[in-house]
Structure formats: C-alpha cells, structure tokens
Amino acid sequence: MQFDRRGFLKIAGLTALGLVAKPGWEVFSKIDLPEPSPTAESLAKIRWAMVVDLKKCWSAKEGCRDCIDACHRIHNVPNLGTVKEEIKWVWTEPYEKVFPEHEFELTGEEYQHQPVLLLCNQCDDPPCVKYCPTRATWRREDGIIMMDFHRCIGCRYCMAGCPYGSRSFNWRDPRSFIKNINLEYPTRIRGVVEKCNFCVERLAQNKIPACVEACKEKALVFGDLKDPKSEIREALKFKTIYQRQPELGTKPKVYYIL
Amino acid sequence: MLDQRQKIIGEDKILFEHIWKTGKGFYITVSILGALVLLGLYAYVTQYRNGLTVTGLSRQIFWGVYITNFVFFIGISHAGTFISAVLRVLKAEWRRPISRASELTTVFILLFGVGSVLIDLGRPDRMLYAIRYANFRSPLLWDVCSITMYLTVSSISLYLALIPDIALLRDLGGKREWFYRILSLGWTGTESQHRRLERAINFMSILVIPVMITVHTVVSFVFAMTIQPLWHSAIFGPYFVVGAIFSGVASVIVVMAVLRKAYHLENYIKPVHFNNIGIFLMAMTLLWFYFTFAEYITIVYGNEPVHMAIFWSKLTGKFAPLFWLHFILCFVIPLPILAVRRFRTIRRIVVASISIILGMWLERFVIIVPTLTKQRMAVEGAFYIPTWVEWSILVGCISLFILLYTLFTKVFPIVPIWEIREGREKAVRMVSERIESYLPETDVAPQ
C-alpha cells in the first residue's frame, strides 16, 4: 500500500472498525448493563406499606417468631439478652397494650393477650425525622424512613420523638452479640440508633421484606399502595383498618386488619 | 512607688487580697476539687471506652442524668444575666458588689451545660456533624445557636466589665503586669473612655436579656416540641425560664455566701444584699409554684388516660418519693424562710438556696424521666437507676466549675472595684437626682 492519502484513509478505517468491534458486539448481544440508581421521581411513584392480618397471625402455633427471627438474622441484629439494652427491629406486644383505645371491659378476653407485630411504621409525616440534628434519618420519596448509621451521633432525640417506641440504640459494641453474622448486610457500631428499614436492601433487588417472606401463615402483606392492582390494596378493601395512634397525625404505613 | 500603689488600692485592700494571698484553705480546696475532677474524668473515660452501657439508661428510658444536668446547668446560667444585666437596666444599685460573681457563674456553667449534652452522645467523635449537616428543623440546632449566642454575649459582657479592674492591676505592677497590660486594651480611665464603656455595657445588658429568655425557652422546646405525654405542653417555655432564674439566683446566693466567707468580703457583701436577693428569691418561689400548679391542674382536670398514667406515677407511683422530695425542697422549705423577715438571715437564706438547688435538679429529673416510662407501652420492670459513672460525672462537672471559678479569683478581683468606686463617688448623687426628678416641683416663691 502506498503511504498517501488513500492509504491513510484505508488504515484509519480499519482501525476505527477494530475499535468499534467490541462495544458494538456488546450492544447488540444480550449482556445486561447495570440499571441506573432510582431517581427521586421514580421512587415517588411508589408508596410502600404493610398489612398485618391479625387473625392469620394468631392461627399460627403459640410463640411463633418466624418473622422476627428472619429479620434479626438477615440484618445482624444483636441479641444482648437484657431488657435494658435489647435491640429489636420487629417485635410483639399484647393486643390490649397496642390498642388501648379499644374497649376491653365489655369485649371478650380471647384476643386481649394475643401478640400484635410491631415495627417502625414508616410514617408519611414522621416525627423522628424532624428532630434529628444531623439528618441521619430521613424520609425517602417512596415512603421508607432511612437511617444513615455513619452520620448518627447517638443523641437519641429520634427515639424521644417516636410515639411508637420503634427505635433501638446500641449501648455497646454489638458485634460479639450476633450469633451468625450475615456478610451481605453491615453491622452497626456502638452509639448509633437503628430500626426496621422495610428491607430496603432487599427491595433494591426486587425481593419482598424478610418478615413477609418468612411468615408461614401469610399474615403479612407488603406492597405498593399507589398500584391499584397490588395485593396490599386488595387486602385493604372492605375491611376495618386499624393503625397505631392515628390521631397523632403521623400517617403510619403499617395497617392492621382483624 | 509605694504611694502610687497605695493610691490605687485605696480603702479596698481586701478586694485585692484574694489575688495575692494564698492560704492553706485554698490549697486544700483545690486538692479536693482536683481529686473529684479526676474521678469524673475516669468515669468519662470508662464510658468512652465501653459505650453508654455503663450508665443506667435503657431502650425504654434513654435520657437521664446527663440530660437533667444539661437542663439544670443551662438553667443556673440565667442567674448571672439576671443579676448583672436586668438589675443594671433597672438601675438597682445593690447589684454592684455581686455583678461580676454572678456573670462569671453564667459564663462558666454554660460550658458544662453544653458539655453535658456532648457527654450524653453515643458518638461524641461525630459531634461536629450537628454543625456540618445541620438540620434547622430540629430544636437541638436551635439550642446550638441560642446557647452559642448566649455564651458569646455573656463572655463579652464579663470581659467589658473587667477592663477597668484589669487596668488597676496593671498599674500596680508586679510579675503579671504584661498579662494585665495586654488585656486592659490601653484603658486609662478618662471620661470619654468611661462613657464608651458605659454605652457598650448597657448595650450588651439589653441584648443579653432576650437572649437569656430565648435560651431556656429553646431548651424547653427540646421536650415541648415532641408529642410525648406531659412533655407536649405550651407552658414549658415560660416554665423553664422561671425555673432557670429560680435555680440560678439560688446558686448565686450560695456563691456570694462562700466568697464572702472565704475572702472576708463582709464589708462589701452585706446582709442587705442577701435580704434583697432573698426577697426576689421568694418571689421566684411563688412564681415557680404558680407555673407548676397551672401545669398539673390542667392535666388533672383533663383526665386523659395517657397523661394521667404518668401523672399518677409521679404523685403516688414509682416516682413519688422523688416528686414529693423535690416539692418539699423547692417550696415547702424555702418559702417560710424567705417570706418571714425575721428568718431572712444570711445563713438561713443560704440554707433555703441549697434546698432550692437540690430541689430544682430533682425537678428536671422528674420532668424528663417519668414521661419516658410510657406507662401504657412500658416494658415490664423498666426503671432507671443511675450508675456510679453518671453520678461521678455530675460531681466532676460541679467540681470543675468550682475549680475554674476559684482559679479565676486568683487572677482577677471578684468584686468589681471600679463599680464600687463609681457607687461611692457618683451613684449617691445620681440616685438623689433621680428621686428628686420624680417628686413634684417645689414652688420657690419669694416671701
């Protein structure tokens, strides 16, 4: 080949072809590119919520802790063994304590002492978010109240603000109190507050929360309130829906049906 | 040279002596205080290494002694401002010998108020995040702003009122002359300098009064802005301010009495000063009772179950001993002592003040902790018993405060000498003129 303009153009063409070969092959083949992170607009189209079907929960055997154990195992929630320092993301309390406004003197005793599942209500108007001095807790557009364990200064004001007592504090280093560390989720350090996060890390992988998955009675329903065809909207139809202390105006997103 | 010194000292030798003379009592006091400060430090290091688990706090009751200390110390800081700023604005002449002692209480105790919050943090290494990532919707940030402002304005006021006395010490010469020379900012005591200083101090005094009210109102908002039963009350703002002035003035009385005894200031801090401040303290006792009564009667009359559960825990339940003890200390003991003229001796006023100081610490505790027991959703057996760490840190804070105060009196005069001299030379005439201006004009008609 003579090294004149023509020759140059031929070599340039071949080089360009060589450079484009690999990316072009990738574009037209079936390799999955990573999805971009959800934006605020895409998140705002969803509103996550949970329904607890109490009758189904009570049909389980006594002392059933499947949901609690699943959550605490996956999220490395330590077991400190004392009431003083316990950390719990999900737990149960007797019905008469959760809904004290329901009249008990005249109603039957059958369900007064039955366990009701409690967790962070992921409120639409959360008091805890207002009080945090460092914005270590905030409300994501899809309704989940997030926690940044690296920013929390441990002042516990969010705990003072939450009317439901949903938050726990690490009074000491929790690592030695975790039975089997799940390497796919971070542990926390001492001095920070933690709570249920609606399994936001599982939602990012299109999985449902661990507690919902673990319940053998299918008593927990989780879904998107903004999707009119979702399972949760179906569960909430034509039923009396209870919430914890709705008069406080926090607009909780955990519903109870009986 | 000696004549010059004598001229500067004048008849107020005793006001300088505590700077020059260091007796056995001083060394013993400093040693004891130092040991207590070390105890507090050891307690904090224990907490820093092991986490807040060393306290008696729990998932149920997560605020306790440290937050009580925070509210208590910030409350005491209101005394200084009241006595030096409010009394100055009201032109009450009896404030002269005690204005610096009370202003100093304010400045130093504020440091421990802030310190108490920092001690309570789970991650104190991240304390600056509150500034870097500040969320101004949070009452804690309002606290940061108002307390910073208060500390700044009070420190400047303290320093301004110190300048003429620093100049006196500079003129006396001696080892520390270079130190006083720098701080005196070239003060020579001319008429125009006095006028400028007067204007500056008056400006600061007027500025600090709304700041003082804001500070403890904002501290109360930490609780009042939540929706917890017996915290979510509109009365907390003024209630806490009244409580602050109440406990603060009681603290200043104790400080006055100690300084008077230790430094032989009987000629300057006289029974009349204690009598006047004692009457004011009595007024505050009644005002505090009024606010407490108003708060509780509205709760009782409303009879809401959630509120009443906590109310009964205070009156007859778990917290009854502390509640009634605080009421006796804050009201039942002080009021008869302060109300009856015959009982208002210095010793008895100090007893009443100590009773009030202890009672007000308990009052803050009884406001904060019972609400956290959340009677309805309470975990069985949740109770709060503070550990040695929390008590040691409280003792350490108080000891360090007294220690810093004592060291200050070794460097600067605690009674403002220039204000006493101004009182002697000018105030009598100024007050006579002022009183004459109130009276009706006399007709001086020729006979």
HADDOCK unambig.tbl for C-alpha pairs under 7 A between the chains (distance, minus, plus):
assign (segid A and resid 84 and name CA) (segid B and resid 58 and name CA) 4.45 0.50 0.50
assign (segid A and resid 84 and name CA) (segid B and resid 59 and name CA) 5.93 0.50 0.50
assign (segid A and resid 85 and name CA) (segid B and resid 58 and name CA) 5.52 0.50 0.50
assign (segid A and resid 85 and name CA) (segid B and resid 59 and name CA) 5.81 0.50 0.50
assign (segid A and resid 86 and name CA) (segid B and resid 59 and name CA) 6.69 0.50 0.50
assign (segid A and resid 97 and name CA) (segid B and resid 376 and name CA) 6.29 0.50 0.50
assign (segid A and resid 97 and name CA) (segid B and resid 377 and name CA) 5.95 0.50 0.50
assign (segid A and resid 130 and name CA) (segid B and resid 137 and name CA) 5.85 0.50 0.50
assign (segid A and resid 130 and name CA) (segid B and resid 138 and name CA) 5.78 0.50 0.50
assign (segid A and resid 131 and name CA) (segid B and resid 137 and name CA) 6.84 0.50 0.50
assign (segid A and resid 131 and name CA) (segid B and resid 138 and name CA) 4.41 0.50 0.50
assign (segid A and resid 131 and name CA) (segid B and resid 139 and name CA) 6.71 0.50 0.50
assign (segid A and resid 132 and name CA) (segid B and resid 135 and name CA) 6.97 0.50 0.50
assign (segid A and resid 132 and name CA) (segid B and resid 138 and name CA) 6.12 0.50 0.50
assign (segid A and resid 133 and name CA) (segid B and resid 130 and name CA) 5.56 0.50 0.50
assign (segid A and resid 133 and name CA) (segid B and resid 134 and name CA) 5.85 0.50 0.50
assign (segid A and resid 133 and name CA) (segid B and resid 135 and name CA) 5.05 0.50 0.50
assign (segid A and resid 133 and name CA) (segid B and resid 138 and name CA) 5.54 0.50 0.50
assign (segid A and resid 133 and name CA) (segid B and resid 140 and name CA) 6.14 0.50 0.50
assign (segid A and resid 133 and name CA) (segid B and resid 141 and name CA) 6.12 0.50 0.50
assign (segid A and resid 134 and name CA) (segid B and resid 129 and name CA) 6.05 0.50 0.50
assign (segid A and resid 134 and name CA) (segid B and resid 130 and name CA) 5.01 0.50 0.50
assign (segid A and resid 134 and name CA) (segid B and resid 133 and name CA) 4.97 0.50 0.50
assign (segid A and resid 134 and name CA) (segid B and resid 134 and name CA) 5.23 0.50 0.50
assign (segid A and resid 134 and name CA) (segid B and resid 135 and name CA) 5.68 0.50 0.50
assign (segid A and resid 135 and name CA) (segid B and resid 133 and name CA) 6.76 0.50 0.50
assign (segid A and resid 135 and name CA) (segid B and resid 135 and name CA) 5.99 0.50 0.50
assign (segid A and resid 153 and name CA) (segid B and resid 121 and name CA) 6.32 0.50 0.50
assign (segid A and resid 153 and name CA) (segid B and resid 122 and name CA) 5.98 0.50 0.50
assign (segid A and resid 153 and name CA) (segid B and resid 123 and name CA) 4.75 0.50 0.50
assign (segid A and resid 153 and name CA) (segid B and resid 124 and name CA) 6.69 0.50 0.50
assign (segid A and resid 153 and name CA) (segid B and resid 126 and name CA) 5.65 0.50 0.50
assign (segid A and resid 153 and name CA) (segid B and resid 127 and name CA) 6.42 0.50 0.50
assign (segid A and resid 154 and name CA) (segid B and resid 121 and name CA) 5.19 0.50 0.50
assign (segid A and resid 154 and name CA) (segid B and resid 122 and name CA) 4.01 0.50 0.50
assign (segid A and resid 154 and name CA) (segid B and resid 123 and name CA) 5.51 0.50 0.50
assign (segid A and resid 155 and name CA) (segid B and resid 120 and name CA) 6.91 0.50 0.50
assign (segid A and resid 155 and name CA) (segid B and resid 121 and name CA) 4.90 0.50 0.50
assign (segid A and resid 155 and name CA) (segid B and resid 122 and name CA) 6.25 0.50 0.50
assign (segid A and resid 161 and name CA) (segid B and resid 226 and name CA) 5.49 0.50 0.50
assign (segid A and resid 161 and name CA) (segid B and resid 227 and name CA) 6.94 0.50 0.50
assign (segid A and resid 163 and name CA) (segid B and resid 227 and name CA) 6.99 0.50 0.50
assign (segid A and resid 163 and name CA) (segid B and resid 228 and name CA) 6.66 0.50 0.50
assign (segid A and resid 168 and name CA) (segid B and resid 59 and name CA) 6.05 0.50 0.50
assign (segid A and resid 169 and name CA) (segid B and resid 59 and name CA) 6.56 0.50 0.50
assign (segid A and resid 171 and name CA) (segid B and resid 51 and name CA) 5.79 0.50 0.50
assign (segid A and resid 171 and name CA) (segid B and resid 52 and name CA) 5.06 0.50 0.50
assign (segid A and resid 171 and name CA) (segid B and resid 53 and name CA) 4.68 0.50 0.50
assign (segid A and resid 172 and name CA) (segid B and resid 50 and name CA) 6.37 0.50 0.50
assign (segid A and resid 172 and name CA) (segid B and resid 51 and name CA) 4.94 0.50 0.50
assign (segid A and resid 172 and name CA) (segid B and resid 52 and name CA) 6.57 0.50 0.50
assign (segid A and resid 172 and name CA) (segid B and resid 53 and name CA) 5.61 0.50 0.50
assign (segid A and resid 190 and name CA) (segid B and resid 51 and name CA) 6.54 0.50 0.50
assign (segid A and resid 191 and name CA) (segid B and resid 51 and name CA) 6.81 0.50 0.50
assign (segid A and resid 191 and name CA) (segid B and resid 122 and name CA) 3.67 0.50 0.50
assign (segid A and resid 191 and name CA) (segid B and resid 123 and name CA) 5.21 0.50 0.50
assign (segid A and resid 192 and name CA) (segid B and resid 122 and name CA) 6.22 0.50 0.50
